[in-house]
Amino acid sequence: MAKDDMEYAKGELLVKFKVPDYLQILPKEFAESMGYEYIGDWELADEICVFRVPENKENEAIKKIISRKEYVDWAEQRCITYEKRVLGLETAIGELEELRDNAELPKKEYNKKIEEIIGYLEKQKE
């Protein structure tokens, strides 16, 4: 998918710290030292933080943050489209795993669950 098709959070970056350096520096203090705000940890992966930066200055902020190579592995603008897709797929995977754990269901109930999962996945199309 082309980058233009993706939705990005304005003024928000994901920042991946190097390990074990991540344990030696506090993300809140790091963000503040650069003039940004630490929002919190990213819900989709460990050791990735969300920073608030000035809107329309995301690329400048990325360059500034990654210049601290001793601490930062990478930084990028937060992609809302990616997050929605991953969370939607995680839900579908959870439903499939639950069905797998209950594969002994009667045929009618089993097929109903399959149709529910298919319906959910259809709604995930963009």
C-alpha positions in Angstrom: 0.0 0.0 0.0 1.3 3.4 -0.9 2.3 5.7 2.0 -0.4 8.2 0.8 -3.1 5.6 1.6 -2.0 5.4 5.2 -3.4 7.5 8.0 -0.8 9.0 10.4 -1.2 10.5 13.8 -0.4 14.2 13.6 2.3 15.2 16.1 3.0 11.7 17.3 6.1 9.5 16.8 7.1 6.0 17.8 10.5 5.8 19.3 12.4 2.6 19.7 15.2 2.7 22.3 18.2 0.5 22.1 18.4 -2.2 24.7 19.9 -2.2 27.3 20.2 1.6 26.9 16.4 1.8 27.2 16.8 0.7 30.8 19.4 3.4 31.5 17.4 6.4 30.3 13.9 7.3 31.2 11.8 8.0 28.1 10.0 11.0 29.8 13.2 12.7 30.6 14.6 11.9 27.2 11.6 13.4 25.4 11.6 16.5 27.6 15.4 17.0 27.0 14.6 17.2 23.3 11.6 19.6 23.8 8.9 16.9 23.3 6.4 15.1 25.4 6.4 11.4 26.4 2.8 10.1 26.0 3.5 6.6 27.1 4.4 3.1 25.9 3.0 1.9 22.6 0.4 -0.8 23.2 1.5 -3.0 20.3 5.1 -3.6 21.2 7.5 -3.5 24.2 10.2 -0.9 24.5 8.6 1.4 22.0 7.4 4.8 23.2 5.0 7.4 21.9 6.2 11.0 21.8 4.2 14.1 21.1 6.0 16.6 18.8 4.8 19.7 17.0 2.4 18.9 14.2 3.8 19.2 10.7 7.3 19.1 12.3 7.4 15.3 12.6 10.3 14.8 10.1 12.4 17.4 11.8 11.7 15.7 15.2 12.6 12.3 13.8 16.0 13.6 12.6 16.6 15.2 16.0 15.7 12.1 18.0 17.6 9.6 15.9 20.7 11.8 16.1 20.9 10.4 19.7 22.3 7.1 18.3 23.6 6.1 21.6 20.1 5.6 22.9 17.7 5.5 19.9 17.4 2.6 17.5 14.7 4.3 15.3 11.9 6.8 15.2 8.9 7.1 12.8 5.6 8.8 12.6 2.8 6.8 14.3 0.7 5.0 11.6 -2.9 4.8 12.7 -3.8 2.5 9.7 -1.2 0.0 10.8 -2.5 0.0 14.3 -6.1 -0.5 13.3 -5.1 -3.4 11.0 -3.0 -5.1 13.6 -5.6 -4.8 16.3 -8.3 -6.1 14.0 -6.2 -9.0 13.0 -5.3 -9.8 16.6 -9.1 -10.0 17.4 -9.6 -12.3 14.5 -6.7 -14.5 15.5 -8.1 -14.6 19.1 -11.5 -15.8 17.7 -9.8 -18.5 15.5 -7.7 -19.7 18.5 -10.8 -19.9 20.6 -12.5 -21.9 17.9 -9.5 -24.2 17.5 -9.6 -24.9 21.3 -13.3 -25.8 20.8 -13.1 -27.7 17.6 -15.3 -30.4 19.0 -18.4 -28.2 18.7 -21.4 -29.6 16.9 -21.3 -28.9 13.2 -24.0 -26.2 13.3 -22.4 -24.3 16.1 -18.9 -24.7 14.5 -20.1 -23.4 11.2 -21.9 -20.5 12.9 -18.6 -19.5 14.6 -16.8 -19.7 11.2 -19.4 -17.4 9.6 -19.0 -14.9 12.5 -15.3 -14.8 12.0 -15.7 -14.4 8.2 -18.2 -11.6 8.9 -15.7 -9.9 11.2 -12.9 -10.2 8.7 -15.2 -8.8 5.9 -15.7 -5.7 8.1 -11.9 -5.3 8.3 -11.6 -4.6 4.6 -10.8 -1.0 3.7 
